[in-house]
Amino acid sequence: MANIQYYDVILKPIITERSMSAMGEKKYTFLVHPEANKTMIKEAVEKMFDGTKVKSVHTMNQAGKKKRRGMIYGKTAKTKKAIVALTEESKDIEIFEGL
């Protein structure tokens, strides 16, 4: 496994209708590094966003899709998503404010 620092774990937030509705329950969805585990994701969220306390982390691997360009077939890159649930007394994550 590569030496992954906490700032390399979270790649970007996922903004969809389903993830936005889950924010009312303090659940946030992120695209994370494919080799990151739940412990690394929890540590990265608590270090990057002040005042947050993670209750649980759910991860899911997404296989790459088959794509075709002319007669050549290929695959897109595989990705990993994480749904992070915060405790009730923790602060909200600021990047999702105003959305």
C-alpha positions as a printed Julia matrix, in Angstrom:
99×3 Matrix{Float64}:
   0.0    0.0     0.0
   1.26   3.44   -0.87
   2.16   6.02    1.76
  -1.05   8.08    1.74
  -1.22  11.28    3.8
  -4.5   12.51    5.26
  -4.8   15.32    2.7
  -4.52  12.76   -0.16
  -7.38  10.59    1.13
 -10.37  12.82    0.31
 -10.36  13.74   -3.39
 -13.62  15.71   -3.73
 -17.16  15.9    -2.37
 -20.0   14.27   -4.28
 -22.91  16.63   -4.85
 -26.04  14.76   -5.93
 -29.69  15.02   -4.98
 -29.41  11.93   -2.81
 -26.27  13.11   -1.01
 -27.79  16.55   -0.42
 -30.86  15.03    1.24
 -28.62  12.94    3.52
 -26.9   16.09    4.83
 -29.89  16.76    7.07
 -28.91  13.6     8.95
 -25.24  14.75    9.06
 -24.11  12.28    6.41
 -21.62  13.53    3.81
 -20.45  11.76    0.65
 -16.88  11.99   -0.66
 -14.84  10.52   -3.49
 -11.8    9.01   -1.77
  -8.48   7.42   -2.72
  -9.03   3.81   -3.9
  -6.5    2.43   -1.4
  -7.83   4.34    1.63
  -9.5    2.34    4.4
 -12.2    3.44    6.85
  -9.73   4.42    9.57
  -7.79   6.65    7.19
 -11.0    8.3     5.95
 -12.19   8.98    9.52
  -8.82  10.49   10.46
  -8.73  12.66    7.31
 -12.22  14.12    7.87
 -11.49  14.95   11.52
  -8.17  16.63   10.61
  -9.37  18.55    7.55
 -12.6   19.93    9.02
 -12.29  21.47   12.49
 -14.91  20.57   15.09
 -16.08  17.4    13.35
 -16.36  14.05   15.1
 -17.01  11.0    12.89
 -19.51   8.4    14.09
 -19.23   5.92   11.21
 -17.82   5.48    7.71
 -19.36   3.39    4.94
 -17.32   2.72    1.8
 -18.17   1.32   -1.6
 -15.98   0.41   -4.57
 -17.24   1.24   -8.03
 -15.8   -0.69  -10.97
 -14.81   1.19  -14.11
 -17.36   1.35  -16.91
 -16.75  -0.1   -20.35
 -16.37   2.63  -22.95
 -15.98   2.33  -26.69
 -14.24   4.66  -29.11
 -14.7    3.38  -32.6
 -13.75  -0.29  -32.59
 -11.54  -0.04  -29.5
 -12.93  -0.98  -26.09
 -11.53   0.38  -22.86
 -12.49   0.99  -19.24
 -12.73   4.11  -17.13
 -10.88   4.22  -13.83
 -12.37   2.49  -10.8
 -13.38   4.77   -7.94
 -14.23   4.56   -4.25
 -16.97   6.49   -2.42
 -17.31   7.05    1.3
 -20.38   8.11    3.25
 -19.28   9.74    6.49
 -21.77  10.09    9.35
 -21.01  12.72   11.99
 -22.1   12.7    15.62
 -24.95  14.97   16.76
 -22.7   17.35   18.72
 -20.13  17.85   15.92
 -20.11  20.89   13.65
 -21.33  20.75   10.05
 -18.79  20.68    7.23
 -18.43  24.19    5.8
 -17.95  23.3     2.13
 -21.56  22.16    1.93
 -22.99  25.38    3.41
 -25.18  27.37    1.05
 -25.89  24.5    -1.35
